[in-house]
Amino acid sequence: MDDGHTYNYRQKRQLIYRRFTFKNNELHSKSDVFIVSIKNTFFLFRSLDSTAKFETNAWIERIVILGYPKNPNKVIINSGGKQAIPFHHYFDASQMLVVRRPGPSVASDWTLSIF
């Protein structure tokens, strides 16, 4: 992510890399330093660009999950020690789950849990 207007992502390295994973009914947004285990061997992956940094007040407005099999009872989002229960809507025909205004910053680590 960058500011969308300037070339500061190129000239001043003002950008954010995020990694999204969905497993066991949880969607995670994490910074791009992570460890992966493949056949009991661990690999450390570091930032694509360690000089990149971007400060923003932007927040997540909507999360859309396609192919979700059923209407959940509840969704909870955890970010920075805070927990919220955002509004969600499920579309049966298209198996689409839409979570509205979950609220975390685009630059923060967060987890969306679906129940």
VMD Tcl script that builds the backbone (N, CA, C; Angstrom):
set m [mol new atoms 345]
animate dup $m
set s [atomselect $m all]
$s set {name element resname resid chain x y z} {
  {N N MET 1 A 0.847 -1.162 0.000}
  {CA C MET 1 A 0.000 0.000 0.000}
  {C C MET 1 A 0.897 1.229 0.000}
  {N N ASP 2 A 0.430 2.256 -0.691}
  {CA C ASP 2 A 1.108 3.543 -0.653}
  {C C ASP 2 A 0.051 4.634 -0.635}
  {N N ASP 3 A 0.472 5.881 -0.785}
  {CA C ASP 3 A -0.499 6.983 -0.690}
  {C C ASP 3 A -1.408 7.105 -1.904}
  {N N GLY 4 A -1.075 6.444 -2.993}
  {CA C GLY 4 A -1.935 6.456 -4.167}
  {C C GLY 4 A -1.857 7.702 -5.018}
  {N N HIS 5 A -1.010 8.652 -4.642}
  {CA C HIS 5 A -0.948 9.915 -5.380}
  {C C HIS 5 A 0.455 10.254 -5.883}
  {N N THR 6 A 1.439 9.987 -5.058}
  {CA C THR 6 A 2.800 10.404 -5.395}
  {C C THR 6 A 3.649 9.196 -5.790}
  {N N TYR 7 A 4.886 9.474 -6.075}
  {CA C TYR 7 A 5.857 8.410 -6.328}
  {C C TYR 7 A 6.747 8.193 -5.102}
  {N N ASN 8 A 6.259 8.562 -3.926}
  {CA C ASN 8 A 7.047 8.407 -2.704}
  {C C ASN 8 A 7.341 6.942 -2.394}
  {N N TYR 9 A 6.521 6.032 -2.891}
  {CA C TYR 9 A 6.820 4.614 -2.693}
  {C C TYR 9 A 8.134 4.251 -3.377}
  {N N ARG 10 A 8.428 4.922 -4.463}
  {CA C ARG 10 A 9.637 4.645 -5.222}
  {C C ARG 10 A 10.823 5.473 -4.713}
  {N N GLN 11 A 10.574 6.756 -4.467}
  {CA C GLN 11 A 11.663 7.672 -4.128}
  {C C GLN 11 A 12.013 7.673 -2.651}
  {N N LYS 12 A 11.008 7.540 -1.763}
  {CA C LYS 12 A 11.247 7.624 -0.317}
  {C C LYS 12 A 10.918 6.326 0.415}
  {N N ARG 13 A 10.568 5.270 -0.330}
  {CA C ARG 13 A 10.233 3.952 0.239}
  {C C ARG 13 A 9.061 4.043 1.215}
  {N N GLN 14 A 8.069 4.899 0.904}
  {CA C GLN 14 A 6.900 5.055 1.756}
  {C C GLN 14 A 5.802 4.114 1.269}
  {N N LEU 15 A 5.812 2.905 1.824}
  {CA C LEU 15 A 4.826 1.894 1.456}
  {C C LEU 15 A 4.742 0.851 2.556}
  {N N ILE 16 A 3.702 0.030 2.498}
  {CA C ILE 16 A 3.475 -1.033 3.481}
  {C C ILE 16 A 3.254 -2.336 2.737}
  {N N TYR 17 A 3.928 -3.390 3.190}
  {CA C TYR 17 A 3.650 -4.743 2.718}
  {C C TYR 17 A 2.875 -5.460 3.817}
  {N N ARG 18 A 1.801 -6.155 3.462}
  {CA C ARG 18 A 1.021 -6.947 4.423}
  {C C ARG 18 A 0.900 -8.362 3.882}
  {N N ARG 19 A 0.774 -9.327 4.786}
  {CA C ARG 19 A 0.561 -10.717 4.395}
  {C C ARG 19 A -0.766 -11.152 4.979}
  {N N PHE 20 A -1.650 -11.661 4.131}
  {CA C PHE 20 A -2.959 -12.130 4.565}
  {C C PHE 20 A -3.001 -13.646 4.478}
  {N N THR 21 A -3.492 -14.275 5.544}
  {CA C THR 21 A -3.696 -15.721 5.533}
  {C C THR 21 A -5.080 -16.017 6.083}
  {N N PHE 22 A -5.705 -17.045 5.529}
  {CA C PHE 22 A -7.013 -17.483 6.014}
  {C C PHE 22 A -6.911 -18.967 6.311}
  {N N LYS 23 A -7.098 -19.326 7.591}
  {CA C LYS 23 A -7.004 -20.717 8.017}
  {C C LYS 23 A -7.827 -20.894 9.285}
  {N N ASN 24 A -8.541 -22.016 9.363}
  {CA C ASN 24 A -9.351 -22.349 10.543}
  {C C ASN 24 A -10.312 -21.224 10.928}
  {N N ASN 25 A -10.990 -20.672 9.940}
  {CA C ASN 25 A -11.973 -19.599 10.130}
  {C C ASN 25 A -11.379 -18.323 10.725}
  {N N GLU 26 A -10.102 -18.073 10.467}
  {CA C GLU 26 A -9.470 -16.837 10.904}
  {C C GLU 26 A -8.713 -16.204 9.747}
  {N N LEU 27 A -8.929 -14.913 9.565}
  {CA C LEU 27 A -8.201 -14.131 8.575}
  {C C LEU 27 A -7.196 -13.279 9.333}
  {N N HIS 28 A -5.914 -13.424 8.995}
  {CA C HIS 28 A -4.847 -12.692 9.667}
  {C C HIS 28 A -4.217 -11.691 8.699}
  {N N SER 29 A -3.948 -10.490 9.193}
  {CA C SER 29 A -3.156 -9.500 8.478}
  {C C SER 29 A -1.929 -9.240 9.325}
  {N N LYS 30 A -0.768 -9.524 8.763}
  {CA C LYS 30 A 0.476 -9.392 9.518}
  {C C LYS 30 A 1.518 -8.663 8.687}
  {N N SER 31 A 2.502 -8.095 9.402}
  {CA C SER 31 A 3.629 -7.513 8.693}
  {C C SER 31 A 4.324 -8.633 7.939}
  {N N ASP 32 A 5.170 -8.295 7.042}
  {CA C ASP 32 A 5.702 -9.298 6.129}
  {C C ASP 32 A 6.948 -10.019 6.621}
  {N N VAL 33 A 7.163 -10.103 7.913}
  {CA C VAL 33 A 8.219 -10.943 8.472}
  {C C VAL 33 A 7.527 -12.124 9.124}
  {N N PHE 34 A 7.818 -13.310 8.652}
  {CA C PHE 34 A 7.099 -14.474 9.142}
  {C C PHE 34 A 7.933 -15.729 9.001}
  {N N ILE 35 A 7.519 -16.777 9.718}
  {CA C ILE 35 A 8.204 -18.067 9.695}
  {C C ILE 35 A 7.261 -19.103 9.102}
  {N N VAL 36 A 7.773 -19.927 8.205}
  {CA C VAL 36 A 6.995 -20.993 7.592}
  {C C VAL 36 A 7.689 -22.325 7.868}
  {N N SER 37 A 6.897 -23.326 8.235}
  {CA C SER 37 A 7.439 -24.658 8.455}
  {C C SER 37 A 7.012 -25.560 7.307}
  {N N ILE 38 A 7.986 -26.184 6.648}
  {CA C ILE 38 A 7.709 -27.135 5.573}
  {C C ILE 38 A 8.455 -28.418 5.910}
  {N N LYS 39 A 7.689 -29.469 6.194}
  {CA C LYS 39 A 8.273 -30.777 6.541}
  {C C LYS 39 A 9.303 -30.652 7.660}
  {N N ASN 40 A 8.895 -29.974 8.750}
  {CA C ASN 40 A 9.724 -29.790 9.945}
  {C C ASN 40 A 10.985 -28.971 9.718}
  {N N THR 41 A 11.047 -28.248 8.629}
  {CA C THR 41 A 12.135 -27.306 8.379}
  {C C THR 41 A 11.534 -25.906 8.421}
  {N N PHE 42 A 12.154 -25.019 9.193}
  {CA C PHE 42 A 11.615 -23.679 9.359}
  {C C PHE 42 A 12.368 -22.686 8.475}
  {N N PHE 43 A 11.607 -21.821 7.829}
  {CA C PHE 43 A 12.169 -20.799 6.955}
  {C C PHE 43 A 11.722 -19.439 7.456}
  {N N LEU 44 A 12.655 -18.517 7.592}
  {CA C LEU 44 A 12.340 -17.156 8.006}
  {C C LEU 44 A 12.312 -16.277 6.764}
  {N N PHE 45 A 11.186 -15.622 6.560}
  {CA C PHE 45 A 11.041 -14.697 5.444}
  {C C PHE 45 A 11.030 -13.283 6.000}
  {N N ARG 46 A 11.864 -12.450 5.465}
  {CA C ARG 46 A 11.952 -11.070 5.933}
  {C C ARG 46 A 11.252 -10.132 4.943}
  {N N SER 47 A 11.169 -8.909 5.353}
  {CA C SER 47 A 10.510 -7.885 4.556}
  {C C SER 47 A 11.037 -7.867 3.125}
  {N N LEU 48 A 10.140 -7.623 2.208}
  {CA C LEU 48 A 10.554 -7.449 0.821}
  {C C LEU 48 A 11.412 -6.209 0.658}
  {N N ASP 49 A 11.221 -5.262 1.553}
  {CA C ASP 49 A 12.004 -4.033 1.518}
  {C C ASP 49 A 12.122 -3.517 2.945}
  {N N SER 50 A 13.246 -3.758 3.591}
  {CA C SER 50 A 13.414 -3.379 4.992}
  {C C SER 50 A 13.494 -1.868 5.197}
  {N N THR 51 A 13.704 -1.111 4.132}
  {CA C THR 51 A 13.765 0.345 4.263}
  {C C THR 51 A 12.388 0.983 4.129}
  {N N ALA 52 A 11.381 0.212 3.740}
  {CA C ALA 52 A 10.046 0.771 3.506}
  {C C ALA 52 A 9.342 1.089 4.822}
  {N N LYS 53 A 8.701 2.248 4.863}
  {CA C LYS 53 A 7.902 2.637 6.020}
  {C C LYS 53 A 6.857 3.647 5.546}
  {N N PHE 54 A 5.639 3.448 6.023}
  {CA C PHE 54 A 4.560 4.342 5.609}
  {C C PHE 54 A 3.601 4.500 6.773}
  {N N GLU 55 A 3.423 5.725 7.225}
  {CA C GLU 55 A 2.485 5.998 8.309}
  {C C GLU 55 A 1.199 6.531 7.701}
  {N N THR 56 A 0.081 5.998 8.191}
  {CA C THR 56 A -1.210 6.374 7.628}
  {C C THR 56 A -2.302 6.281 8.682}
  {N N ASN 57 A -3.345 7.058 8.495}
  {CA C ASN 57 A -4.539 6.968 9.340}
  {C C ASN 57 A -5.613 6.109 8.685}
  {N N ALA 58 A -5.297 5.529 7.524}
  {CA C ALA 58 A -6.281 4.720 6.800}
  {C C ALA 58 A -6.644 3.478 7.608}
  {N N TRP 59 A -7.901 3.074 7.498}
  {CA C TRP 59 A -8.386 1.909 8.227}
  {C C TRP 59 A -9.140 0.992 7.274}
  {N N ILE 60 A -9.349 -0.241 7.701}
  {CA C ILE 60 A -10.051 -1.228 6.879}
  {C C ILE 60 A -11.537 -0.889 6.863}
  {N N GLU 61 A -12.085 -0.662 5.681}
  {CA C GLU 61 A -13.502 -0.293 5.547}
  {C C GLU 61 A -14.381 -1.522 5.337}
  {N N ARG 62 A -13.858 -2.529 4.667}
  {CA C ARG 62 A -14.676 -3.698 4.334}
  {C C ARG 62 A -13.781 -4.896 4.066}
  {N N ILE 63 A -14.238 -6.057 4.501}
  {CA C ILE 63 A -13.558 -7.318 4.191}
  {C C ILE 63 A -14.579 -8.197 3.480}
  {N N VAL 64 A -14.220 -8.727 2.319}
  {CA C VAL 64 A -15.101 -9.599 1.549}
  {C C VAL 64 A -14.419 -10.954 1.421}
  {N N ILE 65 A -15.123 -12.004 1.863}
  {CA C ILE 65 A -14.608 -13.369 1.761}
  {C C ILE 65 A -15.529 -14.135 0.828}
  {N N LEU 66 A -15.001 -14.553 -0.308}
  {CA C LEU 66 A -15.772 -15.292 -1.304}
  {C C LEU 66 A -15.672 -16.786 -1.049}
  {N N GLY 67 A -16.778 -17.499 -1.266}
  {CA C GLY 67 A -16.791 -18.951 -1.118}
  {C C GLY 67 A -16.923 -19.423 0.311}
  {N N TYR 68 A -17.333 -18.547 1.228}
  {CA C TYR 68 A -17.526 -18.978 2.615}
  {C C TYR 68 A -18.804 -19.810 2.670}
  {N N PRO 69 A -18.772 -21.015 3.261}
  {CA C PRO 69 A -19.858 -21.974 3.085}
  {C C PRO 69 A -21.167 -21.708 3.828}
  {N N LYS 70 A -21.171 -20.880 4.883}
  {CA C LYS 70 A -22.412 -20.691 5.646}
  {C C LYS 70 A -22.421 -19.327 6.323}
  {N N ASN 71 A -23.605 -18.930 6.756}
  {CA C ASN 71 A -23.764 -17.663 7.455}
  {C C ASN 71 A -23.233 -17.814 8.882}
  {N N PRO 72 A -22.215 -17.053 9.265}
  {CA C PRO 72 A -21.675 -17.188 10.619}
  {C C PRO 72 A -22.601 -16.557 11.657}
  {N N ASN 73 A -22.488 -17.060 12.885}
  {CA C ASN 73 A -23.246 -16.485 13.994}
  {C C ASN 73 A -22.661 -15.147 14.424}
  {N N LYS 74 A -21.329 -15.069 14.360}
  {CA C LYS 74 A -20.662 -13.872 14.855}
  {C C LYS 74 A -19.275 -13.774 14.226}
  {N N VAL 75 A -18.791 -12.555 14.063}
  {CA C VAL 75 A -17.403 -12.312 13.682}
  {C C VAL 75 A -16.801 -11.362 14.720}
  {N N ILE 76 A -15.544 -11.611 15.049}
  {CA C ILE 76 A -14.834 -10.780 16.025}
  {C C ILE 76 A -13.510 -10.378 15.409}
  {N N ILE 77 A -13.121 -9.123 15.617}
  {CA C ILE 77 A -11.823 -8.667 15.137}
  {C C ILE 77 A -10.984 -8.223 16.329}
  {N N ASN 78 A -9.750 -8.675 16.344}
  {CA C ASN 78 A -8.783 -8.312 17.387}
  {C C ASN 78 A -7.631 -7.563 16.741}
  {N N SER 79 A -7.301 -6.411 17.337}
  {CA C SER 79 A -6.202 -5.601 16.807}
  {C C SER 79 A -5.628 -4.755 17.930}
  {N N GLY 80 A -4.336 -4.884 18.158}
  {CA C GLY 80 A -3.672 -4.041 19.152}
  {C C GLY 80 A -4.257 -4.148 20.543}
  {N N GLY 81 A -4.665 -5.334 20.949}
  {CA C GLY 81 A -5.235 -5.531 22.278}
  {C C GLY 81 A -6.692 -5.123 22.398}
  {N N LYS 82 A -7.287 -4.676 21.306}
  {CA C LYS 82 A -8.699 -4.283 21.307}
  {C C LYS 82 A -9.513 -5.311 20.546}
  {N N GLN 83 A -10.755 -5.491 20.977}
  {CA C GLN 83 A -11.649 -6.443 20.320}
  {C C GLN 83 A -12.946 -5.726 19.933}
  {N N ALA 84 A -13.474 -6.080 18.769}
  {CA C ALA 84 A -14.733 -5.490 18.299}
  {C C ALA 84 A -15.558 -6.559 17.596}
  {N N ILE 85 A -16.862 -6.347 17.584}
  {CA C ILE 85 A -17.775 -7.234 16.863}
  {C C ILE 85 A -18.409 -6.403 15.746}
  {N N PRO 86 A -17.811 -6.454 14.553}
  {CA C PRO 86 A -18.323 -5.634 13.450}
  {C C PRO 86 A -19.580 -6.242 12.827}
  {N N PHE 87 A -20.325 -5.405 12.131}
  {CA C PHE 87 A -21.501 -5.848 11.392}
  {C C PHE 87 A -21.063 -6.727 10.228}
  {N N HIS 88 A -21.823 -7.797 9.987}
  {CA C HIS 88 A -21.522 -8.638 8.827}
  {C C HIS 88 A -22.818 -9.029 8.123}
  {N N HIS 89 A -22.680 -9.348 6.849}
  {CA C HIS 89 A -23.818 -9.791 6.046}
  {C C HIS 89 A -23.358 -10.958 5.183}
  {N N TYR 90 A -24.233 -11.949 5.048}
  {CA C TYR 90 A -23.901 -13.135 4.262}
  {C C TYR 90 A -24.873 -13.264 3.093}
  {N N PHE 91 A -24.333 -13.560 1.914}
  {CA C PHE 91 A -25.139 -13.749 0.713}
  {C C PHE 91 A -25.113 -15.232 0.357}
  {N N ASP 92 A -26.244 -15.929 0.587}
  {CA C ASP 92 A -26.321 -17.377 0.356}
  {C C ASP 92 A -26.019 -17.766 -1.084}
  {N N ALA 93 A -26.632 -17.078 -2.035}
  {CA C ALA 93 A -26.518 -17.467 -3.444}
  {C C ALA 93 A -25.066 -17.459 -3.937}
  {N N SER 94 A -24.297 -16.497 -3.486}
  {CA C SER 94 A -22.909 -16.386 -3.937}
  {C C SER 94 A -21.897 -16.848 -2.890}
  {N N GLN 95 A -22.369 -17.303 -1.746}
  {CA C GLN 95 A -21.504 -17.708 -0.628}
  {C C GLN 95 A -20.462 -16.627 -0.339}
  {N N MET 96 A -20.952 -15.417 -0.149}
  {CA C MET 96 A -20.077 -14.274 0.086}
  {C C MET 96 A -20.357 -13.682 1.466}
  {N N LEU 97 A -19.304 -13.529 2.246}
  {CA C LEU 97 A -19.387 -12.915 3.562}
  {C C LEU 97 A -18.773 -11.527 3.475}
  {N N VAL 98 A -19.533 -10.516 3.895}
  {CA C VAL 98 A -19.056 -9.130 3.879}
  {C C VAL 98 A -19.038 -8.623 5.309}
  {N N VAL 99 A -17.877 -8.178 5.763}
  {CA C VAL 99 A -17.720 -7.608 7.100}
  {C C VAL 99 A -17.528 -6.113 6.918}
  {N N ARG 100 A -18.439 -5.342 7.485}
  {CA C ARG 100 A -18.429 -3.890 7.291}
  {C C ARG 100 A -17.784 -3.174 8.461}
  {N N ARG 101 A -16.949 -2.221 8.147}
  {CA C ARG 101 A -16.307 -1.322 9.106}
  {C C ARG 101 A -15.671 -2.051 10.295}
  {N N PRO 102 A -14.797 -3.019 10.015}
  {CA C PRO 102 A -14.149 -3.703 11.138}
  {C C PRO 102 A -13.209 -2.795 11.918}
  {N N GLY 103 A -12.647 -1.759 11.244}
  {CA C GLY 103 A -11.981 -0.690 11.954}
  {C C GLY 103 A -10.481 -0.677 12.163}
  {N N PRO 104 A -9.734 -1.783 12.042}
  {CA C PRO 104 A -8.303 -1.647 12.344}
  {C C PRO 104 A -7.564 -0.837 11.285}
  {N N SER 105 A -6.430 -0.310 11.691}
  {CA C SER 105 A -5.563 0.411 10.769}
  {C C SER 105 A -5.020 -0.553 9.717}
  {N N VAL 106 A -4.836 -0.068 8.514}
  {CA C VAL 106 A -4.273 -0.916 7.462}
  {C C VAL 106 A -2.827 -1.288 7.763}
  {N N ALA 107 A -2.174 -0.540 8.648}
  {CA C ALA 107 A -0.774 -0.797 8.978}
  {C C ALA 107 A -0.601 -1.712 10.194}
  {N N SER 108 A -1.691 -2.069 10.868}
  {CA C SER 108 A -1.568 -2.871 12.088}
  {C C SER 108 A -1.811 -4.356 11.815}
  {N N ASP 109 A -1.309 -5.189 12.732}
  {CA C ASP 109 A -1.618 -6.613 12.690}
  {C C ASP 109 A -3.012 -6.809 13.276}
  {N N TRP 110 A -3.811 -7.651 12.657}
  {CA C TRP 110 A -5.144 -7.938 13.158}
  {C C TRP 110 A -5.578 -9.336 12.757}
  {N N THR 111 A -6.595 -9.842 13.490}
  {CA C THR 111 A -7.168 -11.159 13.214}
  {C C THR 111 A -8.680 -11.043 13.235}
  {N N LEU 112 A -9.302 -11.553 12.188}
  {CA C LEU 112 A -10.758 -11.644 12.111}
  {C C LEU 112 A -11.134 -13.112 12.350}
  {N N SER 113 A -11.886 -13.358 13.409}
  {CA C SER 113 A -12.324 -14.732 13.741}
  {C C SER 113 A -13.789 -14.867 13.391}
  {N N ILE 114 A -14.124 -15.975 12.743}
  {CA C ILE 114 A -15.505 -16.205 12.298}
  {C C ILE 114 A -16.068 -17.400 13.055}
  {N N PHE 115 A -17.239 -17.208 13.649}
  {CA C PHE 115 A -17.895 -18.254 14.435}
  {C C PHE 115 A -19.252 -18.605 13.853}
}
mol reanalyze $m
mol bondsrecalc $m
mol representation Tube
mol addrep $m
